[in-house]
Amino acid sequence: MKQIAEILELAPSTVTRFVDSLIHKQLLSRKLDEDDKRGTRVYPTREAKKIQQKLEQAGEKLYNSMNKIIGKKAFAELVSDMKTARSKL
């Protein structure tokens, strides 16, 4: 959970609520960490794996659409500017 929060740059409590929601929807499961009994690990369920390809296709479709609408260079600059703004915040 801590690693997820760090990667997404979100508060651990936000990640916990999000993960709990996905567990409730049976898209994730939480298991005790074999290496550290105080911790837990999060895994995708079979249901999550079933929709993974659809999510990747939707992401690619959105990416291609944005490139087409604003142009590849402008879209790349937008993403870069957003990353810069996020790091400054």
mmCIF file as gemmi writes it, N, C-alpha and C atoms, coordinates in Angstrom:
data_model
loop_
_atom_site.group_PDB
_atom_site.id
_atom_site.type_symbol
_atom_site.label_atom_id
_atom_site.label_alt_id
_atom_site.label_comp_id
_atom_site.label_asym_id
_atom_site.label_entity_id
_atom_site.label_seq_id
_atom_site.pdbx_PDB_ins_code
_atom_site.Cartn_x
_atom_site.Cartn_y
_atom_site.Cartn_z
_atom_site.occupancy
_atom_site.B_iso_or_equiv
_atom_site.pdbx_formal_charge
_atom_site.auth_seq_id
_atom_site.auth_asym_id
_atom_site.pdbx_PDB_model_num
ATOM 1 N N . MET Axp A 1 ? 0.828 -1.176 0 1 0 ? 1 A 1
ATOM 2 C CA . MET Axp A 1 ? 0 0 0 1 0 ? 1 A 1
ATOM 3 C C . MET Axp A 1 ? 0.887 1.261 0 1 0 ? 1 A 1
ATOM 4 N N . LYS Axp A 2 ? 1.947 1.213 0.792 1 0 ? 2 A 1
ATOM 5 C CA . LYS Axp A 2 ? 2.85 2.36 0.858 1 0 ? 2 A 1
ATOM 6 C C . LYS Axp A 2 ? 3.48 2.618 -0.507 1 0 ? 2 A 1
ATOM 7 N N . GLN Axp A 3 ? 3.879 1.548 -1.188 1 0 ? 3 A 1
ATOM 8 C CA . GLN Axp A 3 ? 4.493 1.699 -2.513 1 0 ? 3 A 1
ATOM 9 C C . GLN Axp A 3 ? 3.495 2.277 -3.517 1 0 ? 3 A 1
ATOM 10 N N . ILE Axp A 4 ? 2.254 1.846 -3.44 1 0 ? 4 A 1
ATOM 11 C CA . ILE Axp A 4 ? 1.228 2.375 -4.34 1 0 ? 4 A 1
ATOM 12 C C . ILE Axp A 4 ? 1.071 3.874 -4.108 1 0 ? 4 A 1
ATOM 13 N N . ALA Axp A 5 ? 1.001 4.263 -2.844 1 0 ? 5 A 1
ATOM 14 C CA . ALA Axp A 5 ? 0.848 5.684 -2.505 1 0 ? 5 A 1
ATOM 15 C C . ALA Axp A 5 ? 2.024 6.504 -3.039 1 0 ? 5 A 1
ATOM 16 N N . GLU Axp A 6 ? 3.23 5.969 -2.908 1 0 ? 6 A 1
ATOM 17 C CA . GLU Axp A 6 ? 4.408 6.682 -3.388 1 0 ? 6 A 1
ATOM 18 C C . GLU Axp A 6 ? 4.404 6.809 -4.908 1 0 ? 6 A 1
ATOM 19 N N . ILE Axp A 7 ? 4.077 5.734 -5.608 1 0 ? 7 A 1
ATOM 20 C CA . ILE Axp A 7 ? 4.074 5.752 -7.073 1 0 ? 7 A 1
ATOM 21 C C . ILE Axp A 7 ? 3.021 6.722 -7.607 1 0 ? 7 A 1
ATOM 22 N N . LEU Axp A 8 ? 1.833 6.7 -6.998 1 0 ? 8 A 1
ATOM 23 C CA . LEU Axp A 8 ? 0.742 7.559 -7.453 1 0 ? 8 A 1
ATOM 24 C C . LEU Axp A 8 ? 0.804 8.962 -6.858 1 0 ? 8 A 1
ATOM 25 N N . GLU Axp A 9 ? 1.739 9.151 -5.933 1 0 ? 9 A 1
ATOM 26 C CA . GLU Axp A 9 ? 1.887 10.426 -5.231 1 0 ? 9 A 1
ATOM 27 C C . GLU Axp A 9 ? 0.574 10.846 -4.571 1 0 ? 9 A 1
ATOM 28 N N . LEU Axp A 10 ? -0.007 9.898 -3.832 1 0 ? 10 A 1
ATOM 29 C CA . LEU Axp A 10 ? -1.249 10.122 -3.099 1 0 ? 10 A 1
ATOM 30 C C . LEU Axp A 10 ? -1.021 9.816 -1.629 1 0 ? 10 A 1
ATOM 31 N N . ALA Axp A 11 ? -1.891 10.361 -0.799 1 0 ? 11 A 1
ATOM 32 C CA . ALA Axp A 11 ? -1.816 10.074 0.635 1 0 ? 11 A 1
ATOM 33 C C . ALA Axp A 11 ? -2.169 8.602 0.869 1 0 ? 11 A 1
ATOM 34 N N . PRO Axp A 12 ? -1.473 7.944 1.792 1 0 ? 12 A 1
ATOM 35 C CA . PRO Axp A 12 ? -1.778 6.544 2.073 1 0 ? 12 A 1
ATOM 36 C C . PRO Axp A 12 ? -3.255 6.304 2.416 1 0 ? 12 A 1
ATOM 37 N N . SER Axp A 13 ? -3.875 7.234 3.125 1 0 ? 13 A 1
ATOM 38 C CA . SER Axp A 13 ? -5.291 7.05 3.475 1 0 ? 13 A 1
ATOM 39 C C . SER Axp A 13 ? -6.174 7.058 2.226 1 0 ? 13 A 1
ATOM 40 N N . THR Axp A 14 ? -5.82 7.851 1.235 1 0 ? 14 A 1
ATOM 41 C CA . THR Axp A 14 ? -6.566 7.886 -0.027 1 0 ? 14 A 1
ATOM 42 C C . THR Axp A 14 ? -6.426 6.555 -0.754 1 0 ? 14 A 1
ATOM 43 N N . VAL Axp A 15 ? -5.211 6.039 -0.793 1 0 ? 15 A 1
ATOM 44 C CA . VAL Axp A 15 ? -4.957 4.757 -1.446 1 0 ? 15 A 1
ATOM 45 C C . VAL Axp A 15 ? -5.705 3.641 -0.724 1 0 ? 15 A 1
ATOM 46 N N . THR Axp A 16 ? -5.711 3.662 0.59 1 0 ? 16 A 1
ATOM 47 C CA . THR Axp A 16 ? -6.42 2.64 1.365 1 0 ? 16 A 1
ATOM 48 C C . THR Axp A 16 ? -7.904 2.64 1.026 1 0 ? 16 A 1
ATOM 49 N N . ARG Axp A 17 ? -8.511 3.816 0.975 1 0 ? 17 A 1
ATOM 50 C CA . ARG Axp A 17 ? -9.941 3.9 0.623 1 0 ? 17 A 1
ATOM 51 C C . ARG Axp A 17 ? -10.192 3.379 -0.789 1 0 ? 17 A 1
ATOM 52 N N . PHE Axp A 18 ? -9.317 3.747 -1.722 1 0 ? 18 A 1
ATOM 53 C CA . PHE Axp A 18 ? -9.461 3.306 -3.101 1 0 ? 18 A 1
ATOM 54 C C . PHE Axp A 18 ? -9.304 1.788 -3.197 1 0 ? 18 A 1
ATOM 55 N N . VAL Axp A 19 ? -8.287 1.243 -2.543 1 0 ? 19 A 1
ATOM 56 C CA . VAL Axp A 19 ? -8.058 -0.202 -2.561 1 0 ? 19 A 1
ATOM 57 C C . VAL Axp A 19 ? -9.231 -0.921 -1.897 1 0 ? 19 A 1
ATOM 58 N N . ASP Axp A 20 ? -9.71 -0.414 -0.773 1 0 ? 20 A 1
ATOM 59 C CA . ASP Axp A 20 ? -10.868 -1.029 -0.109 1 0 ? 20 A 1
ATOM 60 C C . ASP Axp A 20 ? -12.076 -1.075 -1.04 1 0 ? 20 A 1
ATOM 61 N N . SER Axp A 21 ? -12.264 -0.017 -1.808 1 0 ? 21 A 1
ATOM 62 C CA . SER Axp A 21 ? -13.372 0.03 -2.766 1 0 ? 21 A 1
ATOM 63 C C . SER Axp A 21 ? -13.208 -1.041 -3.846 1 0 ? 21 A 1
ATOM 64 N N . LEU Axp A 22 ? -11.988 -1.206 -4.339 1 0 ? 22 A 1
ATOM 65 C CA . LEU Axp A 22 ? -11.735 -2.217 -5.366 1 0 ? 22 A 1
ATOM 66 C C . LEU Axp A 22 ? -11.83 -3.635 -4.797 1 0 ? 22 A 1
ATOM 67 N N . ILE Axp A 23 ? -11.501 -3.806 -3.522 1 0 ? 23 A 1
ATOM 68 C CA . ILE Axp A 23 ? -11.68 -5.107 -2.871 1 0 ? 23 A 1
ATOM 69 C C . ILE Axp A 23 ? -13.168 -5.415 -2.749 1 0 ? 23 A 1
ATOM 70 N N . HIS Axp A 24 ? -13.941 -4.418 -2.36 1 0 ? 24 A 1
ATOM 71 C CA . HIS Axp A 24 ? -15.391 -4.583 -2.249 1 0 ? 24 A 1
ATOM 72 C C . HIS Axp A 24 ? -16 -4.97 -3.604 1 0 ? 24 A 1
ATOM 73 N N . LYS Axp A 25 ? -15.439 -4.438 -4.686 1 0 ? 25 A 1
ATOM 74 C CA . LYS Axp A 25 ? -15.928 -4.756 -6.033 1 0 ? 25 A 1
ATOM 75 C C . LYS Axp A 25 ? -15.311 -6.044 -6.576 1 0 ? 25 A 1
ATOM 76 N N . GLN Axp A 26 ? -14.518 -6.712 -5.754 1 0 ? 26 A 1
ATOM 77 C CA . GLN Axp A 26 ? -13.858 -7.981 -6.083 1 0 ? 26 A 1
ATOM 78 C C . GLN Axp A 26 ? -12.886 -7.851 -7.26 1 0 ? 26 A 1
ATOM 79 N N . LEU Axp A 27 ? -12.209 -6.709 -7.331 1 0 ? 27 A 1
ATOM 80 C CA . LEU Axp A 27 ? -11.191 -6.498 -8.353 1 0 ? 27 A 1
ATOM 81 C C . LEU Axp A 27 ? -9.778 -6.626 -7.792 1 0 ? 27 A 1
ATOM 82 N N . LEU Axp A 28 ? -9.646 -6.501 -6.466 1 0 ? 28 A 1
ATOM 83 C CA . LEU Axp A 28 ? -8.373 -6.697 -5.778 1 0 ? 28 A 1
ATOM 84 C C . LEU Axp A 28 ? -8.577 -7.601 -4.582 1 0 ? 28 A 1
ATOM 85 N N . SER Axp A 29 ? -7.486 -8.244 -4.17 1 0 ? 29 A 1
ATOM 86 C CA . SER Axp A 29 ? -7.501 -8.992 -2.912 1 0 ? 29 A 1
ATOM 87 C C . SER Axp A 29 ? -6.287 -8.567 -2.103 1 0 ? 29 A 1
ATOM 88 N N . ARG Axp A 30 ? -6.422 -8.623 -0.796 1 0 ? 30 A 1
ATOM 89 C CA . ARG Axp A 30 ? -5.344 -8.23 0.11 1 0 ? 30 A 1
ATOM 90 C C . ARG Axp A 30 ? -4.896 -9.486 0.857 1 0 ? 30 A 1
ATOM 91 N N . LYS Axp A 31 ? -3.58 -9.725 0.866 1 0 ? 31 A 1
ATOM 92 C CA . LYS Axp A 31 ? -3.033 -10.907 1.54 1 0 ? 31 A 1
ATOM 93 C C . LYS Axp A 31 ? -1.87 -10.485 2.416 1 0 ? 31 A 1
ATOM 94 N N . LEU Axp A 32 ? -1.659 -11.242 3.49 1 0 ? 32 A 1
ATOM 95 C CA . LEU Axp A 32 ? -0.525 -10.966 4.366 1 0 ? 32 A 1
ATOM 96 C C . LEU Axp A 32 ? 0.769 -11.131 3.6 1 0 ? 32 A 1
ATOM 97 N N . ASP Axp A 33 ? 1.712 -10.252 3.875 1 0 ? 33 A 1
ATOM 98 C CA . ASP Axp A 33 ? 3.028 -10.306 3.259 1 0 ? 33 A 1
ATOM 99 C C . ASP Axp A 33 ? 3.803 -11.46 3.88 1 0 ? 33 A 1
ATOM 100 N N . GLU Axp A 34 ? 4.247 -12.387 3.048 1 0 ? 34 A 1
ATOM 101 C CA . GLU Axp A 34 ? 4.996 -13.546 3.539 1 0 ? 34 A 1
ATOM 102 C C . GLU Axp A 34 ? 6.323 -13.141 4.184 1 0 ? 34 A 1
ATOM 103 N N . ASP Axp A 35 ? 6.922 -12.052 3.684 1 0 ? 35 A 1
ATOM 104 C CA . ASP Axp A 35 ? 8.226 -11.616 4.183 1 0 ? 35 A 1
ATOM 105 C C . ASP Axp A 35 ? 8.125 -10.727 5.412 1 0 ? 35 A 1
ATOM 106 N N . ASP Axp A 36 ? 6.998 -10.026 5.543 1 0 ? 36 A 1
ATOM 107 C CA . ASP Axp A 36 ? 6.81 -9.089 6.653 1 0 ? 36 A 1
ATOM 108 C C . ASP Axp A 36 ? 5.387 -9.266 7.19 1 0 ? 36 A 1
ATOM 109 N N . LYS Axp A 37 ? 5.257 -9.975 8.275 1 0 ? 37 A 1
ATOM 110 C CA . LYS Axp A 37 ? 3.929 -10.324 8.814 1 0 ? 37 A 1
ATOM 111 C C . LYS Axp A 37 ? 3.117 -9.103 9.237 1 0 ? 37 A 1
ATOM 112 N N . ARG Axp A 38 ? 3.765 -7.943 9.369 1 0 ? 38 A 1
ATOM 113 C CA . ARG Axp A 38 ? 3.033 -6.728 9.735 1 0 ? 38 A 1
ATOM 114 C C . ARG Axp A 38 ? 2.377 -6.083 8.525 1 0 ? 38 A 1
ATOM 115 N N . GLY Axp A 39 ? 2.821 -6.455 7.333 1 0 ? 39 A 1
ATOM 116 C CA . GLY Axp A 39 ? 2.343 -5.805 6.117 1 0 ? 39 A 1
ATOM 117 C C . GLY Axp A 39 ? 1.397 -6.677 5.317 1 0 ? 39 A 1
ATOM 118 N N . THR Axp A 40 ? 0.795 -6.057 4.325 1 0 ? 40 A 1
ATOM 119 C CA . THR Axp A 40 ? -0.069 -6.773 3.4 1 0 ? 40 A 1
ATOM 120 C C . THR Axp A 40 ? 0.336 -6.432 1.973 1 0 ? 40 A 1
ATOM 121 N N . ARG Axp A 41 ? -0.053 -7.285 1.074 1 0 ? 41 A 1
ATOM 122 C CA . ARG Axp A 41 ? 0.173 -7.061 -0.359 1 0 ? 41 A 1
ATOM 123 C C . ARG Axp A 41 ? -1.179 -7.058 -1.053 1 0 ? 41 A 1
ATOM 124 N N . VAL Axp A 42 ? -1.245 -6.368 -2.174 1 0 ? 42 A 1
ATOM 125 C CA . VAL Axp A 42 ? -2.485 -6.257 -2.929 1 0 ? 42 A 1
ATOM 126 C C . VAL Axp A 42 ? -2.291 -6.939 -4.278 1 0 ? 42 A 1
ATOM 127 N N . TYR Axp A 43 ? -3.267 -7.745 -4.665 1 0 ? 43 A 1
ATOM 128 C CA . TYR Axp A 43 ? -3.187 -8.496 -5.916 1 0 ? 43 A 1
ATOM 129 C C . TYR Axp A 43 ? -4.462 -8.318 -6.729 1 0 ? 43 A 1
ATOM 130 N N . PRO Axp A 44 ? -4.337 -8.305 -8.067 1 0 ? 44 A 1
ATOM 131 C CA . PRO Axp A 44 ? -5.544 -8.262 -8.894 1 0 ? 44 A 1
ATOM 132 C C . PRO Axp A 44 ? -6.246 -9.621 -8.856 1 0 ? 44 A 1
ATOM 133 N N . THR Axp A 45 ? -7.556 -9.593 -8.895 1 0 ? 45 A 1
ATOM 134 C CA . THR Axp A 45 ? -8.332 -10.83 -8.94 1 0 ? 45 A 1
ATOM 135 C C . THR Axp A 45 ? -8.486 -11.27 -10.394 1 0 ? 45 A 1
ATOM 136 N N . ARG Axp A 46 ? -9.097 -12.427 -10.583 1 0 ? 46 A 1
ATOM 137 C CA . ARG Axp A 46 ? -9.379 -12.899 -11.948 1 0 ? 46 A 1
ATOM 138 C C . ARG Axp A 46 ? -10.265 -11.897 -12.684 1 0 ? 46 A 1
ATOM 139 N N . GLU Axp A 47 ? -11.23 -11.331 -11.965 1 0 ? 47 A 1
ATOM 140 C CA . GLU Axp A 47 ? -12.134 -10.352 -12.582 1 0 ? 47 A 1
ATOM 141 C C . GLU Axp A 47 ? -11.351 -9.131 -13.076 1 0 ? 47 A 1
ATOM 142 N N . ALA Axp A 48 ? -10.387 -8.685 -12.282 1 0 ? 48 A 1
ATOM 143 C CA . ALA Axp A 48 ? -9.565 -7.534 -12.686 1 0 ? 48 A 1
ATOM 144 C C . ALA Axp A 48 ? -8.743 -7.875 -13.922 1 0 ? 48 A 1
ATOM 145 N N . LYS Axp A 49 ? -8.188 -9.067 -13.94 1 0 ? 49 A 1
ATOM 146 C CA . LYS Axp A 49 ? -7.373 -9.479 -15.082 1 0 ? 49 A 1
ATOM 147 C C . LYS Axp A 49 ? -8.212 -9.576 -16.35 1 0 ? 49 A 1
ATOM 148 N N . LYS Axp A 50 ? -9.491 -9.918 -16.188 1 0 ? 50 A 1
ATOM 149 C CA . LYS Axp A 50 ? -10.38 -10.011 -17.349 1 0 ? 50 A 1
ATOM 150 C C . LYS Axp A 50 ? -10.608 -8.649 -17.995 1 0 ? 50 A 1
ATOM 151 N N . ILE Axp A 51 ? -10.663 -7.595 -17.193 1 0 ? 51 A 1
ATOM 152 C CA . ILE Axp A 51 ? -10.936 -6.268 -17.759 1 0 ? 51 A 1
ATOM 153 C C . ILE Axp A 51 ? -9.663 -5.477 -18.074 1 0 ? 51 A 1
ATOM 154 N N . GLN Axp A 52 ? -8.506 -6.021 -17.741 1 0 ? 52 A 1
ATOM 155 C CA . GLN Axp A 52 ? -7.246 -5.326 -17.975 1 0 ? 52 A 1
ATOM 156 C C . GLN Axp A 52 ? -7.067 -4.953 -19.443 1 0 ? 52 A 1
ATOM 157 N N . GLN Axp A 53 ? -7.325 -5.879 -20.343 1 0 ? 53 A 1
ATOM 158 C CA . GLN Axp A 53 ? -7.146 -5.607 -21.766 1 0 ? 53 A 1
ATOM 159 C C . GLN Axp A 53 ? -8.086 -4.493 -22.238 1 0 ? 53 A 1
ATOM 160 N N . LYS Axp A 54 ? -9.329 -4.5 -21.757 1 0 ? 54 A 1
ATOM 161 C CA . LYS Axp A 54 ? -10.274 -3.446 -22.128 1 0 ? 54 A 1
ATOM 162 C C . LYS Axp A 54 ? -9.795 -2.083 -21.632 1 0 ? 54 A 1
ATOM 163 N N . LEU Axp A 55 ? -9.242 -2.049 -20.424 1 0 ? 55 A 1
ATOM 164 C CA . LEU Axp A 55 ? -8.724 -0.797 -19.881 1 0 ? 55 A 1
ATOM 165 C C . LEU Axp A 55 ? -7.531 -0.289 -20.698 1 0 ? 55 A 1
ATOM 166 N N . GLU Axp A 56 ? -6.649 -1.201 -21.067 1 0 ? 56 A 1
ATOM 167 C CA . GLU Axp A 56 ? -5.493 -0.815 -21.874 1 0 ? 56 A 1
ATOM 168 C C . GLU Axp A 56 ? -5.936 -0.297 -23.239 1 0 ? 56 A 1
ATOM 169 N N . GLN Axp A 57 ? -6.949 -0.94 -23.842 1 0 ? 57 A 1
ATOM 170 C CA . GLN Axp A 57 ? -7.461 -0.487 -25.136 1 0 ? 57 A 1
ATOM 171 C C . GLN Axp A 57 ? -8.111 0.891 -25.007 1 0 ? 57 A 1
ATOM 172 N N . ALA Axp A 58 ? -8.85 1.119 -23.929 1 0 ? 58 A 1
ATOM 173 C CA . ALA Axp A 58 ? -9.483 2.416 -23.707 1 0 ? 58 A 1
ATOM 174 C C . ALA Axp A 58 ? -8.418 3.502 -23.531 1 0 ? 58 A 1
ATOM 175 N N . GLY Axp A 59 ? -7.355 3.188 -22.8 1 0 ? 59 A 1
ATOM 176 C CA . GLY Axp A 59 ? -6.258 4.135 -22.614 1 0 ? 59 A 1
ATOM 177 C C . GLY Axp A 59 ? -5.571 4.464 -23.925 1 0 ? 59 A 1
ATOM 178 N N . GLU Axp A 60 ? -5.346 3.464 -24.736 1 0 ? 60 A 1
ATOM 179 C CA . GLU Axp A 60 ? -4.713 3.694 -26.038 1 0 ? 60 A 1
ATOM 180 C C . GLU Axp A 60 ? -5.622 4.524 -26.949 1 0 ? 60 A 1
ATOM 181 N N . LYS Axp A 61 ? -6.911 4.241 -26.911 1 0 ? 61 A 1
ATOM 182 C CA . LYS Axp A 61 ? -7.873 4.999 -27.722 1 0 ? 61 A 1
ATOM 183 C C . LYS Axp A 61 ? -7.878 6.473 -27.298 1 0 ? 61 A 1
ATOM 184 N N . LEU Axp A 62 ? -7.861 6.712 -25.989 1 0 ? 62 A 1
ATOM 185 C CA . LEU Axp A 62 ? -7.83 8.083 -25.484 1 0 ? 62 A 1
ATOM 186 C C . LEU Axp A 62 ? -6.537 8.785 -25.898 1 0 ? 62 A 1
ATOM 187 N N . TYR Axp A 63 ? -5.421 8.088 -25.752 1 0 ? 63 A 1
ATOM 188 C CA . TYR Axp A 63 ? -4.121 8.642 -26.142 1 0 ? 63 A 1
ATOM 189 C C . TYR Axp A 63 ? -4.115 9.034 -27.619 1 0 ? 63 A 1
ATOM 190 N N . ASN Axp A 64 ? -4.576 8.128 -28.48 1 0 ? 64 A 1
ATOM 191 C CA . ASN Axp A 64 ? -4.612 8.404 -29.914 1 0 ? 64 A 1
ATOM 192 C C . ASN Axp A 64 ? -5.564 9.552 -30.242 1 0 ? 64 A 1
ATOM 193 N N . SER Axp A 65 ? -6.68 9.6 -29.559 1 0 ? 65 A 1
ATOM 194 C CA . SER Axp A 65 ? -7.652 10.667 -29.778 1 0 ? 65 A 1
ATOM 195 C C . SER Axp A 65 ? -7.064 12.024 -29.407 1 0 ? 65 A 1
ATOM 196 N N . MET Axp A 66 ? -6.39 12.087 -28.272 1 0 ? 66 A 1
ATOM 197 C CA . MET Axp A 66 ? -5.777 13.346 -27.835 1 0 ? 66 A 1
ATOM 198 C C . MET Axp A 66 ? -4.687 13.782 -28.811 1 0 ? 66 A 1
ATOM 199 N N . ASN Axp A 67 ? -3.895 12.834 -29.286 1 0 ? 67 A 1
ATOM 200 C CA . ASN Axp A 67 ? -2.863 13.161 -30.282 1 0 ? 67 A 1
ATOM 201 C C . ASN Axp A 67 ? -3.491 13.723 -31.547 1 0 ? 67 A 1
ATOM 202 N N . LYS Axp A 68 ? -4.597 13.145 -31.958 1 0 ? 68 A 1
ATOM 203 C CA . LYS Axp A 68 ? -5.272 13.583 -33.183 1 0 ? 68 A 1
ATOM 204 C C . LYS Axp A 68 ? -5.904 14.968 -32.998 1 0 ? 68 A 1
ATOM 205 N N . ILE Axp A 69 ? -6.53 15.189 -31.843 1 0 ? 69 A 1
ATOM 206 C CA . ILE Axp A 69 ? -7.237 16.453 -31.606 1 0 ? 69 A 1
ATOM 207 C C . ILE Axp A 69 ? -6.277 17.624 -31.429 1 0 ? 69 A 1
ATOM 208 N N . ILE Axp A 70 ? -5.262 17.464 -30.558 1 0 ? 70 A 1
ATOM 209 C CA . ILE Axp A 70 ? -4.378 18.608 -30.302 1 0 ? 70 A 1
ATOM 210 C C . ILE Axp A 70 ? -3.013 18.476 -30.942 1 0 ? 70 A 1
ATOM 211 N N . GLY Axp A 71 ? -2.76 17.364 -31.557 1 0 ? 71 A 1
ATOM 212 C CA . GLY Axp A 71 ? -1.467 17.164 -32.199 1 0 ? 71 A 1
ATOM 213 C C . GLY Axp A 71 ? -0.487 16.493 -31.259 1 0 ? 71 A 1
ATOM 214 N N . LYS Axp A 72 ? 0.348 15.662 -31.84 1 0 ? 72 A 1
ATOM 215 C CA . LYS Axp A 72 ? 1.274 14.856 -31.04 1 0 ? 72 A 1
ATOM 216 C C . LYS Axp A 72 ? 2.232 15.722 -30.219 1 0 ? 72 A 1
ATOM 217 N N . LYS Axp A 73 ? 2.795 16.745 -30.848 1 0 ? 73 A 1
ATOM 218 C CA . LYS Axp A 73 ? 3.767 17.607 -30.158 1 0 ? 73 A 1
ATOM 219 C C . LYS Axp A 73 ? 3.093 18.386 -29.027 1 0 ? 73 A 1
ATOM 220 N N . ALA Axp A 74 ? 1.922 18.976 -29.305 1 0 ? 74 A 1
ATOM 221 C CA . ALA Axp A 74 ? 1.216 19.761 -28.289 1 0 ? 74 A 1
ATOM 222 C C . ALA Axp A 74 ? 0.777 18.865 -27.13 1 0 ? 74 A 1
ATOM 223 N N . PHE Axp A 75 ? 0.36 17.653 -27.448 1 0 ? 75 A 1
ATOM 224 C CA . PHE Axp A 75 ? -0.064 16.725 -26.391 1 0 ? 75 A 1
ATOM 225 C C . PHE Axp A 75 ? 1.13 16.342 -25.517 1 0 ? 75 A 1
ATOM 226 N N . ALA Axp A 76 ? 2.266 16.08 -26.135 1 0 ? 76 A 1
ATOM 227 C CA . ALA Axp A 76 ? 3.476 15.739 -25.37 1 0 ? 76 A 1
ATOM 228 C C . ALA Axp A 76 ? 3.886 16.903 -24.472 1 0 ? 76 A 1
ATOM 229 N N . GLU Axp A 77 ? 3.788 18.133 -25.002 1 0 ? 77 A 1
ATOM 230 C CA . GLU Axp A 77 ? 4.117 19.305 -24.198 1 0 ? 77 A 1
ATOM 231 C C . GLU Axp A 77 ? 3.129 19.482 -23.043 1 0 ? 77 A 1
ATOM 232 N N . LEU Axp A 78 ? 1.85 19.223 -23.307 1 0 ? 78 A 1
ATOM 233 C CA . LEU Axp A 78 ? 0.834 19.31 -22.262 1 0 ? 78 A 1
ATOM 234 C C . LEU Axp A 78 ? 1.128 18.338 -21.129 1 0 ? 78 A 1
ATOM 235 N N . VAL Axp A 79 ? 1.441 17.109 -21.484 1 0 ? 79 A 1
ATOM 236 C CA . VAL Axp A 79 ? 1.757 16.097 -20.474 1 0 ? 79 A 1
ATOM 237 C C . VAL Axp A 79 ? 2.991 16.516 -19.677 1 0 ? 79 A 1
ATOM 238 N N . SER Axp A 80 ? 3.996 17.001 -20.36 1 0 ? 80 A 1
ATOM 239 C CA . SER Axp A 80 ? 5.213 17.457 -19.692 1 0 ? 80 A 1
ATOM 240 C C . SER Axp A 80 ? 4.918 18.611 -18.748 1 0 ? 80 A 1
ATOM 241 N N . ASP Axp A 81 ? 4.133 19.585 -19.211 1 0 ? 81 A 1
ATOM 242 C CA . ASP Axp A 81 ? 3.77 20.736 -18.366 1 0 ? 81 A 1
ATOM 243 C C . ASP Axp A 81 ? 2.973 20.299 -17.147 1 0 ? 81 A 1
ATOM 244 N N . MET Axp A 82 ? 2.088 19.334 -17.325 1 0 ? 82 A 1
ATOM 245 C CA . MET Axp A 82 ? 1.281 18.839 -16.192 1 0 ? 82 A 1
ATOM 246 C C . MET Axp A 82 ? 2.166 18.136 -15.167 1 0 ? 82 A 1
ATOM 247 N N . LYS Axp A 83 ? 3.14 17.37 -15.642 1 0 ? 83 A 1
ATOM 248 C CA . LYS Axp A 83 ? 4.072 16.699 -14.733 1 0 ? 83 A 1
ATOM 249 C C . LYS Axp A 83 ? 4.89 17.725 -13.95 1 0 ? 83 A 1
ATOM 250 N N . THR Axp A 84 ? 5.325 18.776 -14.643 1 0 ? 84 A 1
ATOM 251 C CA . THR Axp A 84 ? 6.084 19.843 -13.978 1 0 ? 84 A 1
ATOM 252 C C . THR Axp A 84 ? 5.238 20.53 -12.922 1 0 ? 84 A 1
ATOM 253 N N . ALA Axp A 85 ? 4.003 20.867 -13.278 1 0 ? 85 A 1
ATOM 254 C CA . ALA Axp A 85 ? 3.091 21.526 -12.326 1 0 ? 85 A 1
ATOM 255 C C . ALA Axp A 85 ? 2.836 20.632 -11.115 1 0 ? 85 A 1
ATOM 256 N N . ARG Axp A 86 ? 2.631 19.323 -11.353 1 0 ? 86 A 1
ATOM 257 C CA . ARG Axp A 86 ? 2.391 18.39 -10.251 1 0 ? 86 A 1
ATOM 258 C C . ARG Axp A 86 ? 3.586 18.341 -9.311 1 0 ? 86 A 1
ATOM 259 N N . SER Axp A 87 ? 4.788 18.307 -9.873 1 0 ? 87 A 1
ATOM 260 C CA . SER Axp A 87 ? 5.97 18.223 -9.004 1 0 ? 87 A 1
ATOM 261 C C . SER Axp A 87 ? 6.164 19.507 -8.192 1 0 ? 87 A 1
ATOM 262 N N . LYS Axp A 88 ? 5.749 20.642 -8.743 1 0 ? 88 A 1
ATOM 263 C CA . LYS Axp A 88 ? 5.873 21.895 -8.031 1 0 ? 88 A 1
ATOM 264 C C . LYS Axp A 88 ? 4.822 22.027 -6.918 1 0 ? 88 A 1
ATOM 265 N N . LEU Axp A 89 ? 3.675 21.41 -7.127 1 0 ? 89 A 1
ATOM 266 C CA . LEU Axp A 89 ? 2.623 21.465 -6.11 1 0 ? 89 A 1
ATOM 267 C C . LEU Axp A 89 ? 2.973 20.55 -4.952 1 0 ? 89 A 1
